[in-house]
């Protein structure tokens, strides 16, 4: 298998409670979107290596919802949210909640941009209720999980 790993950029605005994640993929926008929308594909890449994932619900459509559990030798980590807007191959707007921290719900917008030549840019904007909550998320190690998850997505997209 031959894959190219691209850089994942994670940025926090010092004046706003946001995180922006940007990543390019060497795959068509339709494939990158499907990998975010179809539960059997999501299970294969979301999160860092070494975690098992069980999906209780994953209905990626406007008005749908999701709930899943990651587990490793240290325990279980549950997440849930609602899909507020889903436009195939363009955008997903959802909430994201870590069950262990229900006051930290974020609103996330993922925008899928066709760069031509079978390449896609994914930009995720996460909005939190405060800069303090955003900083807590950043200090949790989420950057490791995001970067490793996108490496796994590269592998999945490469086939």
C-alpha positions in Angstrom: 0.0 0.0 0.0 1.4 3.4 -1.0 -0.1 6.4 1.0 0.9 10.0 1.3 0.3 11.5 4.7 -0.5 15.2 4.6 -0.1 17.7 7.4 -3.0 18.3 9.7 -3.2 21.9 10.9 -5.0 22.6 14.3 -5.4 26.2 15.1 -7.0 28.1 18.0 -8.1 31.7 17.7 -6.8 33.6 20.8 -9.9 35.8 20.7 -12.6 33.3 20.0 -13.6 29.9 21.5 -12.9 28.0 18.3 -10.6 25.3 16.9 -10.0 25.1 13.1 -8.7 21.8 11.7 -7.5 21.7 8.1 -6.4 18.6 6.2 -6.0 17.7 2.5 -6.5 14.2 1.2 -5.4 12.5 -2.0 -8.9 11.3 -2.7 -12.0 12.6 -4.4 -14.4 14.7 -2.3 -17.1 11.9 -2.7 -14.8 9.4 -1.1 -13.8 11.7 1.8 -17.4 12.6 2.5 -18.5 8.9 2.4 -15.8 8.1 5.0 -17.4 10.7 7.3 -21.0 9.7 6.6 -21.1 5.8 6.5 -20.8 4.1 9.8 -18.9 1.1 8.6 -16.3 3.4 7.2 -16.2 5.8 10.2 -15.5 2.8 12.4 -12.4 2.0 10.5 -10.6 5.4 10.9 -12.1 7.7 13.5 -9.7 8.2 16.5 -6.2 7.1 17.4 -4.8 3.6 16.7 -5.3 1.1 19.4 -8.9 2.0 20.2 -11.8 -0.3 19.4 -15.0 1.4 18.3 -18.6 0.4 18.7 -21.3 2.5 17.0 -24.7 2.4 18.7 -26.2 4.8 16.2 -25.0 6.8 13.2 -27.6 8.4 11.0 -25.7 11.0 9.0 -28.6 13.1 7.6 -30.1 16.4 8.5 -31.9 15.8 11.8 -30.0 12.5 12.4 -27.9 11.6 15.4 -24.9 9.5 16.4 -23.5 7.7 19.5 -20.4 5.7 19.7 -17.9 4.2 22.2 -14.1 4.0 21.9 -12.4 1.5 24.2 -8.9 0.5 25.1 -7.2 -1.2 28.1 -7.7 2.0 30.1 -11.5 2.2 29.7 -14.4 3.4 27.6 -15.0 6.8 26.1 -18.5 7.6 24.8 -19.4 10.4 22.4 -22.8 11.6 20.9 -24.3 14.3 19.0 -26.9 15.5 16.4 -26.5 16.2 12.7 -28.0 19.6 12.1 -27.3 19.9 8.4 -25.8 17.4 6.0 -25.2 18.4 2.3 -23.5 15.4 0.6 -20.0 16.1 -0.6 -20.2 19.7 0.7 -20.8 20.1 4.4 -21.7 18.4 7.7 -22.9 20.5 10.7 -23.1 18.6 14.0 -22.9 18.8 17.7 -20.2 16.9 19.5 -20.3 15.8 23.1 -17.9 13.7 25.2 -20.2 11.9 27.6 -17.7 12.4 30.4 -17.9 16.2 29.9 -21.5 17.1 29.0 -20.9 20.9 29.5 -18.3 20.9 26.8 -20.6 20.4 23.8 -19.3 21.9 20.6 -20.9 22.9 17.3 -18.8 21.6 14.4 -18.9 22.5 10.8 -17.0 20.3 8.3 -16.6 21.7 4.8 -15.4 19.5 2.0 -13.7 21.3 -0.9 -12.9 19.6 -4.2 -9.4 20.7 -5.2 -9.5 19.0 -8.5 -7.2 16.1 -9.6 -8.9 13.8 -7.2 -7.9 15.8 -4.1 -10.0 17.2 -1.2 -9.6 19.8 1.5 -11.5 19.2 4.7 -11.9 22.2 7.1 -13.5 21.7 10.5 -14.6 24.6 12.6 -15.5 23.7 16.2 -17.2 26.4 18.3 -17.2 26.0 22.2 -19.1 27.9 24.8 -15.9 29.5 26.2 -12.2 29.9 25.5 -11.6 28.0 28.8 -13.6 25.0 27.5 -11.8 25.2 24.1 -8.4 25.2 26.0 -9.4 22.2 28.0 -10.2 20.3 24.9 -6.9 21.3 23.3 -5.0 20.1 26.4 -6.8 16.8 26.4 -4.6 15.3 23.7 -7.3 15.6 21.1 -4.6 16.7 18.5 -3.0 13.3 18.7 -6.3 11.5 18.1 -7.2 13.9 15.2 -3.8 13.5 13.5 -3.7 9.7 13.9 -7.3 9.3 12.8 -6.6 11.3 9.6 -3.5 9.1 9.0 -5.9 6.1 9.3 -8.3 7.8 6.9 -5.4 8.2 4.4 -4.9 4.5 4.6 -8.6 3.7 4.1 -8.9 6.0 1.1 -5.8 4.5 -0.5 -7.6 1.2 -0.4 
